[in-house]
Amino acid sequence: MQAYAALLRIRDSLGAQISHIQSKAPAEFDENVRLYGSVGYPLVIGHGYEFQDAARRVAPTVPRTVYLITSATVADSPNVAGMRFAFEESSYLAGVLAPC
């Protein structure tokens, strides 16, 4: 839910054209990742590490599209990047503040 809210914020604050597909099964990952690249989206965000393998397979066929995969550590493709969140940092601070 927060990821979709962030997508809407990108649209509203940057005027970006957005689209959203929810993949229901791993068999759909490649097809959905390929779809956005093939219609010309310059940036495709896969929300979750489970999209990194599909992005690696599809990215070479769509070199003008950058695939950004959240919670992933992709570093072996020129147009695929992983984005990791340091959840442990905020969790630690919440734990420190909890007894206060």
N, C-alpha and C positions, 0 to 999 in steps of 0.2 A: 504494500500500500504506500509506503514512504517513497519507494522508487518511482512509482507512477506520479505521485505528487511532485517529486523532483523533476520529472519529465515535463509536467505541465508548467512548472516554474521556468524551465529552460525556454519553453515555447513563449511564455508570457513576457519574460524579461529580455530575451534576445531576439524574439520574433522568428524563431527557428521553426521550420516545417518539421512536424513530428508524426510518428506513426507508432503503433503498438501492436504486437502480436504476442500472445501467451502460448508458448510451446507446452503441450500437455504430455508429450512422451519424447524420450531421447531420439527416436527415429525421425522426429520433426526438426531437430536442431539444425542439421546441415541445410535442409530446404529453406527454413526461415532465415538463417544467416545469409544464405546465397541470394534470397529474394531481395533483400534491401540493398545489397551491393549491386545487383544486376539492374535495378531501376535507378541507380545513380546517387543514392544517399552517400555523402562523403564520410559520415560517422555512423557506425552501428554499435549500439551498446548491448552487450549480452549481460543480463543481470544474474550473475552466479557463475562459479567456477566450472559448472557442468557445460558451459558453452565454449570453453577454451579449445577443446579438441575439434569441434565443428569449425570454429574460426580459423584454426591452423590449417584445416583441410581446404577451406573455401578461399581464404585470403589470397593465395597465389593466383587464383583465377580472376580476382577483382582488385588489382593493385592500386586503384584510385580510391578505394574505400579503406578507412581505418576502422578496425574492430577493437573496441575497448571492452574488456571482460572484467567485471567486478569480482573481487575475492580470488583473483587468479595471479599466477606468477609467470606469465608468458614473456619470454625474452628472446625467442629464437626466430622471430618473423618480423620483417620490416614494417608490416602494416597491421600487426596485432600487438596490443599492449594489455598488460594486466594492471589492475588498480586494487590495491589492498588498503583496508581500513585498519587503523590501530585501535581496535575496540578495547584491547587490554588496557590502554592508557586511561580511557574514560572510566572503565570499570574499576581500575585501581583507585582513581580519585574519588569515585562514589563510595568505595569501601572505606577510604580514609575519612571522608566526611560523615559517614553514617552514624558513628557514635556521638557526634557533636550535638 
